[in-house]
């Protein structure tokens, strides 16, 4: 099969590169660092294809995990109210003796 580079094919390729560059420009700095880190880790692994396939497989498995079951809706919580007595005392004042009820 012979590959012929036509002006139309070249124009489509350059247009696609321009669109990709526009999308890359909108990516924030933290995401760019993450992509660079992924590329470096893939290169350092010795087999970038295997490394990237493992990471993509992990992403697919994570996305396809079933959602956790929602918590039950009919939950009754009870609490006993404990009376608390508080008294404001100025500096230098002695607290009043408390009465037992």
C-alpha positions as CSV (number, residue, x, y, z in Angstrom):
1,X,0.0,0.0,0.0
2,X,1.4,3.3,-1.1
3,X,0.9,6.3,1.2
4,X,0.4,9.6,-0.7
5,X,0.6,12.9,1.1
6,X,-2.0,15.1,-0.6
7,X,-2.5,18.8,0.3
8,X,-5.9,17.9,1.7
9,X,-4.5,15.3,4.0
10,X,-1.7,17.7,5.1
11,X,-4.4,20.4,5.8
12,X,-6.4,17.9,7.9
13,X,-3.3,16.9,9.9
14,X,-2.3,20.5,10.6
15,X,-5.9,21.3,11.6
16,X,-5.9,18.4,14.0
17,X,-2.6,19.5,15.5
18,X,-4.0,23.0,15.9
19,X,-7.0,21.7,17.7
20,X,-4.9,19.5,20.0
21,X,-2.6,22.5,20.8
22,X,-5.6,24.6,21.7
23,X,-6.8,21.9,24.1
24,X,-3.4,21.5,25.7
25,X,-3.2,25.3,26.3
26,X,-6.4,25.1,28.4
27,X,-4.9,22.4,30.7
28,X,-4.0,23.8,34.1
29,X,-0.5,23.6,35.5
30,X,-1.1,20.7,38.0
31,X,-2.5,18.5,35.3
32,X,0.5,19.3,33.0
33,X,2.8,18.3,35.8
34,X,0.9,15.0,36.2
35,X,1.0,14.3,32.5
36,X,4.8,15.0,32.5
37,X,5.3,12.7,35.6
38,X,3.3,9.9,33.9
39,X,5.5,10.3,30.7
40,X,8.7,10.2,32.7
41,X,7.6,7.2,34.7
42,X,6.6,5.4,31.5
43,X,10.0,6.2,30.0
44,X,11.9,5.1,33.2
45,X,10.0,1.8,33.3
46,X,11.9,0.4,30.4
47,X,8.7,-0.6,28.6
48,X,6.5,2.4,28.1
49,X,3.8,0.4,26.2
50,X,3.3,-2.1,29.1
51,X,3.4,0.7,31.7
52,X,0.8,2.8,30.0
53,X,-1.4,-0.2,29.3
54,X,-1.3,-1.1,33.0
55,X,-2.2,2.4,34.0
56,X,-5.1,2.6,31.5
57,X,-6.4,-0.8,32.5
58,X,-6.3,0.4,36.2
59,X,-8.4,3.5,35.1
60,X,-10.9,1.4,33.2
61,X,-11.3,-1.0,36.2
62,X,-11.8,1.9,38.6
63,X,-14.4,3.5,36.3
64,X,-16.3,0.2,35.9
65,X,-16.4,-0.6,39.6
66,X,-20.0,-0.8,41.0
67,X,-21.1,2.2,43.0
68,X,-21.1,1.5,46.8
69,X,-24.6,0.8,48.3
70,X,-26.2,3.9,49.7
71,X,-26.7,4.0,53.4
72,X,-30.1,2.9,54.8
73,X,-32.6,5.7,54.8
74,X,-34.7,4.7,57.9
75,X,-32.2,5.3,60.6
76,X,-33.3,6.5,64.0
77,X,-30.9,8.1,66.3
78,X,-31.8,8.9,69.9
79,X,-29.9,10.8,72.4
80,X,-30.6,11.8,76.0
81,X,-30.5,15.4,76.9
82,X,-28.3,15.9,79.9
83,X,-29.0,19.2,81.8
84,X,-26.0,21.4,82.1
85,X,-25.8,24.1,84.6
86,X,-23.4,27.0,84.0
87,X,-22.9,30.2,85.9
88,X,-20.9,33.3,84.8
89,X,-18.5,34.4,87.4
90,X,-16.5,37.7,87.2
91,X,-12.9,37.8,88.2
92,X,-12.5,38.0,91.9
93,X,-16.1,36.9,92.7
94,X,-16.7,33.7,94.5
95,X,-19.1,31.3,93.0
96,X,-22.4,30.8,94.8
97,X,-23.1,27.5,96.4
98,X,-25.2,25.2,94.2
99,X,-28.5,23.9,95.3
100,X,-29.2,20.2,94.8
101,X,-32.4,19.4,93.1
